Amino acid sequence: MRQINIYAQKNATIEENLRSQNYSSSLCSRLRKRMGLIMVNETPKKIVDTVCVGDVIQIVLEDENIKSVAKYDIPLNIVYEDEDLAIINKQANLAVINAREHYGKSLENALANIWGDFVYRPVNRLDRDTSGLMIVAKNQLAHSILSGSKITKKYLALADGKFQGEGLIDVPIARVDNSIIERCVRVDGKDARTKYKVIKNFSFYSLVELELLTGRTHQIRVHMKYISHPLLGDGIYNPAQKDVILDNGFKLSRQALHSSYLKFTHPITKKEIEISSKPDFID
């Protein structure tokens, strides 16, 4: 159970104050249905009650329908954690979401092994073989705020071929017909924009920094293939460069993509959080 204090910014109902401060409609709906979750100046209130500027609105966040989660005993690198969220530096070969082929061996199961049964709320998701930083919210409020907040997300990748410069890839992405996983660039797809900057050239590949301006499935992988520089080790979009040996001797057996940087405002404390991480395929 988590309790937070919110200060009323206007003479209006509690719901109007919450909505004016960007709290989600799902949270308001939950508070509307359940009694005992709201206190104002230590007095029980309903969400339709009126408050005054400066009143302290105390919200009790209590998860409902916590399900039993299978435990998966695997080491995790949790680089930041508080009452509202955790940032995990996820290793490659670990799925974020349970699926049939690796059921019971996902990040959810690994966190349950540490936290016990809980409601799983990943904020940003990484492909199974993409490593790096990702956020998991610990309560509905933190998740709803972060899901609608500006989060700066940067990646480091090794791209096939040597090239220079920086730019914006602005082309729509759609699901490939008759495929569950594969995506492609197509005019009827969803808006997708990725900024890229070449950091360094190597013998037959380049280190590239990428920033997601939208969040489509396989966005970086599809966009890099579109500009003729697919990621090394990407079995779907660059199968010819799978299981390659890098200049530093590292054997790459997955797509060379790492979530290297996150910057966002904490959903509750409003403090700025900025975290960086280096991938294993870079010296």
Secondary structure, 3 states (H helix, E strand, C coil): CEEEEEECCCCEEHHHHHHHCCCCHHHHHHHHHCCCCEEECCEECCCCCEECCCCEEEEEECCCCCCCCCCCCCCCCEEEECCCEEEEEECCCCECCCCHHHCCCEHHHHHHHHHCCCCCEECCCCCCCCEEEEEEECCHHHHHHHHCCCCEEEEEEEEECCCCCEEEEECCEEECCCCCCCEEECCCCECCEEEEEEEEECCCEEEEEEEECCCCCCHHHHHHHHCCCCECCCCCCCHHHCCEECCCCCEECCCCEEEEEEEEECCCCCCEEEEECCCCCCC
